[in-house]
Amino acid sequence: MKWICLVLVVVFSPLFAIFENLTPFEYEIHQGAASIEEQLQKLELELGIKRPVPRTSWNLFGDFLYWKASLDGVAYATTAVEVVNADGSLGQDRFKTRTVHFSYDPGFCIGIGVGLPYDNWDIGLRWLRFYTTGHDKAHGAASDAAGGRVILDSVGMLEALVSNPTKATAKCDIHLNVVDLYLGRRFLWSHYFEFRPYAALRGAWIDLDWDIAFRAPITIPSPVNQSYAFLDVDNDFNAIGFIGGFDSKWTFYKGLGLFCYASAGLVYGESSEKTKEKFFLVPASTTTLIEQTLRARNATHAIKSVFDFTLGLKWEILFKGHYQFGIHAGYELLYWPNVTQKTVVQNMRIRDRSDLSFQGLILGAGFDF
């Protein structure tokens, strides 16, 4: 045992000598007394920042959304113009892909938070809901003739039409619901700037419901086969995951300033597509209407990313010591890459994966008490 004690004395005696020569402040650092939190408090005192008295607080907030959806590259039909080829045969030119177009629609985001009496931490729950509908229609000629526009119906159909449709219509309903359970921490960097990083558990439900119709006038009896069809395509993505981001505020004059928040995350869940086609056929030289219902389904589990960014103006007022009311207005972009799918060729299971985004005006208010 004597040799072990001798080794310990030889190894640690230089350290004792070092600590004897340290100044009191340096010694505290080496002892771990000056934590990061204490250093932040010293910095805040130097800058003259007054921390609020630690207490439990409540935060109620809500936003009015006036957004426009964008569904990138999802086709329901193709149109073309009949032309005469160099050899005299009839061909097609000037192809155009048809997709739905969305207008601005209202939505909302509401939530409640609790400010904890520990180092400016807070937890809360928020719910975002936005529903919108896109429309489109195309017209075509019933017969093939040079200069006429025709509708090609091969986009996602289970049974192809045997005659040219004269009208194609599409309606797409988008239902977006997002729920976040978040945890954040506020940092007061100066009199004018506040920064709050946060992390959240996110649940997302995105439903796309397509109603597509290919119509044509039916003549009974007719020397040729006649057909028309209706498609119902349901594309759902239900997922859960994590996001991280930050809120920030710049105050310039009497509570007036700028605000900004951004987040990014990954969610995992089931992406499914269900297609039902009602196909109607009137055989040539008959008065019989044959109806057939066909179905297809595809589902997979996938990881999808999501990005959110908002920038705008804010105004806040503090009264009765710790009550605070604020309003804000700005622009928001919510972006989901490759979150939707739609089959193009059913028998080969070829499908388009497309981006879904929402952008527009955000108006909101919050009350802390």
Order of alpha helices (4+ residues) and beta strands (2+ residues): alpha-alpha-alpha-beta-beta-beta-beta-beta-beta-beta-beta-beta-beta-beta-beta-beta-beta-beta
